[in-house]
């Protein structure tokens, strides 16, 4: 399970990341943390967090939440995070939503295009109720863009459409726990009208490949 404490998103990224490290050390094979940065912190503080947790290899990825942090995704602090993701080959998960003035799908895609070596995950697939065609088109355009499916607003048939129009290989399961009960989203994948291979890819194999956890299932 990859996770980021709410405390790290806001109001205290340093303490939140410290807590994430403590949890990971207690459960190293089960709970794998993202490093969350505070864009309003001084540059040296942001860099220190990225050095401590990303450059060192302690955390598996970087988490950005521009909407809650009220900072556009192109901010210099987030730019630094993309640079570290690219340099150290870790995925970067960005909260995005349709019409979000801080991190719309197109804004995040622009950052992914600027940093093609940074595997960039669109959290919630941008909450794509009316804009699923747009996020699929962006993923086709940018090979380093991944679509994560957590949330409760994806339209009926979303899994089938993602697999048919994009391919299951860049779709990732996400729960949004504790905001949402993970069981309905798990059921949306398990009972989707797609192949068992696509289901395994979404639920496990894609993350195994993306985060470098080992071999995917046959």
N, C-alpha and C positions, 0 to 999 in steps of 0.2 A: 504494500500500500504506500503510495506517494502522498505526502501531506505537507501542509504549511499551517502553523497555528494562526488563529485569528489575531492574536496579540502581535504577530510579526507584520501582518498586513496593515494594521493600525490599532493602537497608537505607538507601539514600541518595537520596531524591527530588531534592534539589537537583543533585547530580552527574549523576543519571540524566537529568534534564530538560536539563541543559547538554549532555550527550552527544547526546540526541535532536536538539537544535537544531543541533549540529555536523553530524550525519548529514544532516539536512534541508537544510542550507545546501550540502552537497556534492552532493545529489541532489534539488533542489527540486521537480522535476516527478514524482518517483517515490516518494519516502519522506516521508510526511506524519505528523507526530507528535501523539500525545496528551500533554497535561500531566498528570502524576501527582502527587498531593499526599500528604504524610505527615501523617496525622491526629494524630500525637503530637508534631508540631512546634508551637512557639509560634504563636499566631494571627497575629502579624505576619509570621512566616516563610511561613505558608500563603498569606496575602494577597499577599505579595511575589511568590511563584511564579505565582499566578493573574494578577497584574497584568503581570508580565514576559512571560508566554506566551499568556494568553487575552485580556486586555483590549487588548493590543497587536496582536492578530490574527496572531501568529506561528505558533501551533499550531491544529490543526483541531478539537480536542475535548479532553475531560477524561476520564481513566481513574481509576476507583476499584476497589480490591481489598480490601473489608472483611475477607474471610476471612483472607488472609495477613497483613493489618495488625492483625488481632485487635481490630477496632473496629466497633461497630454502625453501620449505614448512616445512622442518624439523628444521629450525632455532630455537634457544632457545626462541626467542620472540614469534614465532608462537606456539611453544610447550606450552608456558604459556597461550596463548589464548585457546588452546585445553583443558588445565587443567581447566580454568575458565568455558568454555562451559560445561564441564562434571560436575563440582562441582555445577553449578547454573542452570543446565538443560535448557540451551538455545541452539538453533541450531547454527552451524557455517557454513557460506557460503564461499566456496573457489573457486576463479577463476581457472579454469583448462582447458587445451587444449591438443589435441593430439600432442605428441612430444615436449611439453613444458619442458625444462630442469629445470625449477623452481618449477613446480607443474603439473607433468603429472598425468593422472588418477591413475596409480599405486602408485605414490608417495603420493597422497592424501589418497588413500585407506590404505596405510601403517600407516598413522597418525590416520585414523579412527579405524584401528585394534588396535592400541596402546591405544586408548581412546574409548572403546566401549560404554561408557556412553555419548559421545558427538555425537549428531545427526548431521551428516556431509553432506552438500549439494554440489554436483559436479555442479558448475555453467556451463551452456551451454551444459551439458552432455559431457563435454570435446570437444565441437565442433565436435561431433562424425559423421563425414562424412564417413570415412573408418573404424573407430574403434568402431562403435556402439555395435558390439558383445562383445568387451572387456569391455565397461562400464556396459553392462548388466550383464556380468559374474562377475564383481567386486561387483555389487549390490547384486547379489545372494550370494556371499561369505561373505559379510559384512552387517549384518542386520541394521546397523546404517548409511548406505550410501543411499542418495537420489539423484535422477537425475532431474535437473532443465533444462528446454527446451529452454531458451532464446538463440537467435542467428539466423543467416540466412544460416547456412551451413548444418543443418541436412538433411539427404537424404529424398526423396519422400517416404511416408509411415512410417515415423519415429514414429508417434503416435501409429499407429496400431502395429508396431513391439514392441514398449515398453510395450504396454498393453498386448500383447499376450505372450511375452517372459519373462517379469518381473512381470507384473501386474500394474494396474493404481495406486495402493495404495502408491507407493513410487515415483511417478512422480509429479513434481511441475511446475506450470506455471511461466514463467518469461518473462519480456518484453525487458530488456536491454535498456530501456528508459534512456536518450535521444538519444543514439547512433542509435537506430532503432525505426521506427514507430511500435507501439505495435499491430496494427490491423492485419497485415499478420499472426503473430504468434497466435493471438486469433482465426483467421479464420482457421488456421491449426488444432486447437483443435476442434472448433465447427463443422467443416465439415469433421472431421476424421471418418473413418469407424469403430467406437467403440460405445459402449453403452452410453446412456445418463448418466447413473450412473458413468461411467468412466470419461466422460467429466466434470461432477460436481466435481468428486474427484480431477482431475488435476487442474481445475480452482479455486476451493474453499476449498473443504472439507479436503483435505490433509494438506493444510496450517493451517486450523482451528485446526486440531488435533495436528500437529507438534508444532505450536507456542502456543498452549493452549489458543486459543481465545474463546472457548465455544463449543457448540454442533454443529456437522456437520449436514447437511440437511438429512432428511429421504430418 
